[in-house]
Amino acid sequence: MSSVYVPTAHPVGPGENPEYELRVLEDGTAGIAVYTSVDRLRECLGSDQPWSEASLLELLYLVGKKRIGVALNPRMDPSLIAGRRGTS
């Protein structure tokens, strides 16, 4: 797996840097939800959720640098899906 799919604050156009959404993880800390497929992302977050494809290595560098937690293929509380979270 060299790419993953990450929820963003808004749709990302060509040449734009994405603003990844931070989510509240199960342990109560902020983190980035990372999905192994677009279908999985849409299943968990809904079809209206903007997203961006990210290189796994670049994403690991970002979360390590900013000390952000990561959740792989997390299911989200449906009441949280409609609201926006912070961005990275």
C-alpha positions in Angstrom: 0.0 0.0 0.0 1.7 3.2 -1.1 -1.3 5.5 -1.1 -4.1 6.2 1.5 -7.2 8.4 1.4 -7.6 11.1 4.0 -10.6 13.3 4.8 -10.0 17.0 4.0 -11.7 20.2 5.1 -12.7 21.1 1.5 -12.3 19.6 -2.0 -8.7 19.7 -3.2 -7.9 21.0 -6.6 -4.9 20.2 -8.8 -1.7 21.6 -7.3 -3.4 22.5 -4.0 -2.1 21.3 -0.6 -4.8 19.5 1.3 -6.0 20.5 4.7 -6.4 17.2 6.4 -9.2 17.0 9.0 -8.3 16.2 12.5 -10.8 13.9 14.2 -11.4 12.9 17.8 -10.1 9.4 18.1 -11.5 6.7 20.5 -9.0 7.6 23.2 -10.2 11.3 23.1 -7.1 12.6 21.3 -7.0 14.4 18.0 -5.8 12.4 15.0 -6.0 11.8 11.3 -8.4 9.2 10.0 -6.7 7.3 7.2 -8.5 4.9 4.8 -7.2 2.2 2.6 -9.8 2.8 -0.1 -12.1 5.6 -1.3 -15.0 3.1 -0.9 -14.1 2.5 2.8 -13.8 6.3 3.4 -17.2 6.9 1.9 -18.8 4.0 3.7 -17.6 5.4 7.1 -17.9 9.2 6.4 -20.5 9.6 3.7 -20.3 10.4 0.0 -20.2 14.1 0.6 -16.9 14.0 2.6 -14.0 15.7 0.7 -10.9 13.6 0.6 -7.4 13.5 -0.9 -5.1 10.7 -1.9 -1.9 10.8 0.1 1.5 9.1 -0.2 1.8 6.8 2.9 5.4 7.9 3.4 4.6 11.6 3.2 1.7 11.2 5.6 3.8 9.3 8.1 6.4 12.1 7.9 3.6 14.7 8.6 2.1 12.9 11.6 5.5 12.2 13.0 6.6 15.8 12.7 3.4 17.2 14.2 3.0 14.3 16.7 -0.5 13.5 15.5 -2.3 10.2 16.1 -3.5 8.1 13.2 -6.5 5.8 13.0 -6.6 3.3 10.1 -10.1 2.7 8.6 -12.0 4.1 11.7 -15.7 4.0 12.0 -17.0 7.4 13.1 -19.9 8.3 15.3 -22.6 9.3 12.7 -23.4 12.5 14.8 -19.8 13.7 14.2 -19.8 13.2 10.5 -21.8 16.2 9.6 -19.8 18.6 11.7 -16.3 19.7 10.7 -13.3 19.0 12.9 -10.0 20.9 13.0 -7.5 20.7 10.2 -3.9 19.9 9.9 
